[in-house]
Amino acid sequence: MSRADDSTRARHEALPPPLRDVVDEFARHLSQVRDRSPHTVRAYVADLVSLLDHTVRMGGRVPADVDLTVLRSWLAKQRTMGAARSSLARRAASARTFSAWAHRSGLLPTDVAATLASPRARRELPTVLRVDQAAALLDAARHVRSGREPAGASRVTPDAPAPDAPAPDASVPAPERSRPTAPAPEPVETAAGPAGRRPDEDAAVLLRDRALLELLYATGVRISEACGLDTGDVDHGRRLIRVLGKGNRERSVPYGVPAQRAVDEWLRRGRPVLARPGCGDALLLGARGGRLHPTTARRIVSGHAEAAGLPHTSPHDLRHSAATHLLEGGADLRAVQEILGHSSLASTQIYTHVSVERLRAAYRQAHPRA
């Protein structure tokens, strides 16, 4: 559990019983009725606990004490503490979601947050690798010597989630599986990798890294989606992966020949080496044989980027890069929306702005009368 989770739990326990109970009811509503992901539920609950803690400091003891004055005071305090506009916008959205639910549930006389204004978050252009930088990253992963991991690829701090976890029950058919659950804690893995790891295990880890990087760039999937893949989700004949995305929406995403080679080699020569009893059907495995954890996957991406001499690169940067390169290559915006799993086309349109900005930069650099 992270320090932020510890802080939220401590403040939750310190709330008066009526407010503590409403937090628990709201969390159940989000997870069971709204079918929100565990990450989303944690974020909403943390915002609500912060709001109710502020309500108590202003003399409130029951849910009905949350009014527009309290809400505005809470956001103003967050602003004076240096919260970014995007954070304030998200917390205001959390407050509106809670207020609407509490009013429908009879806990608030009115929907007090319905008129709550919040700063409009600035929509900054995402970080995107150039095509040659993406190629350098993937080439670096192919040429790392066996037995040596890129810097930071396996560094786990005591506060970070453990790198591996038992896979979901393999008896559950893939189309009906639910979002992967949080992994159980494991011993901290050092930068040198687990003690006593064999050379064939080092080689297997590098094959897994290649498969992960190729898949992320080829498909543009989110890191949680990549780590949630099972072996049965890969259609080798048609070069498609079946992805379980946000809101448990399922989609099929194509991938290319380089990714196919990397995945095939991982499945043939790497996965059997790392697989342990109980690993189930997880496609990507951690060094201890459990399902690869997203935290470890992020370190793998940033470590290989560092080894390739690139600026800090995250899995989401690869997602942004894949989408931008697709559009620059002539892909239809609706097709990119489907590949990325965006529910709204507006979320995909940000990449058209990225492409235009890159075009302007090239023009300014190259044209004699720019």
Sequence and secondary structure as in RCSB ss.txt:
>XXXX:A:sequence
MSRADDSTRARHEALPPPLRDVVDEFARHLSQVRDRSPHTVRAYVADLVSLLDHTVRMGGRVPADVDLTVLRSWL
AKQRTMGAARSSLARRAASARTFSAWAHRSGLLPTDVAATLASPRARRELPTVLRVDQAAALLDAARHVRSGREP
AGASRVTPDAPAPDAPAPDASVPAPERSRPTAPAPEPVETAAGPAGRRPDEDAAVLLRDRALLELLYATGVRISE
ACGLDTGDVDHGRRLIRVLGKGNRERSVPYGVPAQRAVDEWLRRGRPVLARPGCGDALLLGARGGRLHPTTARRI
VSGHAEAAGLPHTSPHDLRHSAATHLLEGGADLRAVQEILGHSSLASTQIYTHVSVERLRAAYRQAHPRA
>XXXX:A:secstr
  HHHHHHHHHHHHS HHHHHHHHHHHHIIIIIS   HHHHHHHHHHHHHHHHHHHHTT  SGGG  HHHHHHHH
HHHHHTT  HHHHHHHHHHHHHHHHHHHHTTSSSS TTTT               HHHHHHHHHHHHHS TT   
TTTT   TTS  SEE    TTS GGG              TT STT  HHHHHHHHHHHHHHHHHHHHH   HHH
HHT BGGGEETTTTEEEEE GGG EEEEE  HHHHHHHHHIIIIIHHHH  TT TTBSSB TTSSEE HHHHHHH
HHHHHHHTT S   HHHHHHHHHHHHHHTT  HHHHHHHHT SSHHHHHHHHHHHHHHHHHHHHHH TT 
